[in-house]
């Protein structure tokens, strides 16, 4: 792996870690900044949502995070597109229901205007 490729991978992981921090803090400006305008998420139930629906779920005030973390990263870069695989763990409350789960996820980052933005993601719960 070249130094420049390693640098790009490090940059993508930093954006991913910023994304996780924004979840924990419900930092709406950071979430808005990280999500590309054409962002889509495939939910565990197969439903597909876009950026506006994702942002509305954060704005609702019905979510609280006690813990959120991602790790076990594997990143492949293809020019201005990067695919990040990892593990996500979260605990908190959503709309009055407690949650505590782990999942494998795939996130697709695209370089727009010289910065990496999340354009799609999907996660699959881990059974433990």
C-alpha positions as CSV (number, residue, x, y, z in Angstrom):
1,X,0.0,0.0,0.0
2,X,1.4,3.4,-1.0
3,X,1.7,6.3,1.4
4,X,-0.9,8.2,-0.5
5,X,-3.4,5.3,-0.4
6,X,-2.7,4.9,3.3
7,X,-3.4,8.6,3.8
8,X,-6.7,8.4,2.0
9,X,-7.8,5.4,4.1
10,X,-6.8,7.3,7.3
11,X,-8.9,10.3,6.1
12,X,-12.0,8.1,5.4
13,X,-11.7,6.4,8.8
14,X,-11.5,9.9,10.4
15,X,-14.8,10.9,8.6
16,X,-16.3,7.6,9.8
17,X,-15.2,8.3,13.4
18,X,-16.6,11.9,13.1
19,X,-19.9,10.3,11.9
20,X,-20.0,8.1,15.0
21,X,-19.3,11.0,17.3
22,X,-22.0,13.0,15.6
23,X,-24.4,10.1,16.4
24,X,-23.5,10.1,20.0
25,X,-23.8,13.8,20.4
26,X,-26.8,14.2,18.0
27,X,-24.7,16.9,16.3
28,X,-27.1,17.8,13.5
29,X,-24.7,20.2,11.6
30,X,-22.0,17.5,11.5
31,X,-24.5,14.8,10.4
32,X,-25.8,17.2,7.7
33,X,-22.3,17.9,6.6
34,X,-21.2,14.3,6.4
35,X,-24.2,13.0,4.5
36,X,-24.1,13.5,0.8
37,X,-27.2,15.1,-0.7
38,X,-28.0,11.8,-2.5
39,X,-27.4,9.7,0.6
40,X,-29.5,6.5,1.0
41,X,-29.7,4.0,3.8
42,X,-30.9,0.5,3.5
43,X,-32.5,-0.4,6.8
44,X,-32.4,-3.9,8.4
45,X,-36.1,-4.4,7.4
46,X,-35.2,-3.7,3.7
47,X,-36.7,-0.2,3.7
48,X,-34.7,2.5,1.8
49,X,-34.6,6.0,3.2
50,X,-32.9,9.2,2.0
51,X,-31.1,12.0,3.6
52,X,-34.2,14.0,4.6
53,X,-35.8,11.1,6.3
54,X,-32.6,10.2,8.1
55,X,-32.1,13.8,9.3
56,X,-35.7,14.0,10.4
57,X,-35.1,10.9,12.7
58,X,-32.3,12.8,14.4
59,X,-34.3,16.0,14.7
60,X,-37.3,14.2,16.3
61,X,-35.7,14.3,19.8
62,X,-36.8,10.7,20.3
63,X,-33.3,9.2,20.2
64,X,-30.7,9.2,23.0
65,X,-27.3,7.5,22.8
66,X,-25.5,6.1,25.8
67,X,-22.9,4.5,23.7
68,X,-21.9,4.3,20.0
69,X,-18.7,3.0,18.4
70,X,-17.4,1.6,15.2
71,X,-14.3,-0.5,14.6
72,X,-12.8,-3.4,12.7
73,X,-12.4,-1.3,9.6
74,X,-11.6,-2.5,6.2
75,X,-11.4,0.2,3.5
76,X,-11.0,-0.2,-0.3
77,X,-10.5,2.9,-2.3
78,X,-11.4,3.2,-6.0
79,X,-10.5,6.7,-7.1
80,X,-13.2,9.0,-5.7
81,X,-15.2,6.1,-4.2
82,X,-14.4,4.2,-1.0
83,X,-16.1,1.2,0.5
84,X,-15.7,0.9,4.3
85,X,-16.7,-2.3,6.1
86,X,-16.8,-2.4,9.9
87,X,-18.6,-3.2,13.1
88,X,-21.0,-0.9,14.7
89,X,-22.1,-1.0,18.4
90,X,-24.8,1.2,19.9
91,X,-26.8,1.5,23.1
92,X,-29.5,3.9,24.0
93,X,-33.2,4.7,23.5
94,X,-35.2,5.3,20.4
95,X,-38.8,6.5,20.6
96,X,-39.1,5.1,24.2
97,X,-37.6,1.7,23.4
98,X,-34.2,0.7,24.7
99,X,-31.7,-0.7,22.2
100,X,-28.3,-2.4,22.6
101,X,-27.0,-4.0,19.5
102,X,-24.0,-4.8,17.3
103,X,-24.0,-4.9,13.5
104,X,-21.7,-5.3,10.6
105,X,-22.0,-2.4,8.2
106,X,-20.9,-1.3,4.8
107,X,-20.6,2.4,4.1
108,X,-19.9,4.0,0.7
109,X,-18.0,7.3,0.8
110,X,-17.6,9.5,-2.3
111,X,-15.2,12.4,-2.6
112,X,-17.3,15.5,-3.4
113,X,-15.5,18.9,-3.8
114,X,-12.3,17.5,-2.3
115,X,-13.9,16.0,0.8
116,X,-15.4,12.6,1.7
117,X,-19.1,12.3,2.3
118,X,-21.2,9.3,3.2
119,X,-23.5,8.4,0.2
120,X,-24.9,5.0,1.2
121,X,-24.9,2.6,4.0
122,X,-26.4,-0.7,5.2
123,X,-26.0,-2.7,8.4
124,X,-26.8,-6.2,9.4
125,X,-27.4,-7.0,13.1
126,X,-25.0,-9.5,14.6
127,X,-26.5,-12.4,16.5
128,X,-24.4,-13.1,19.6
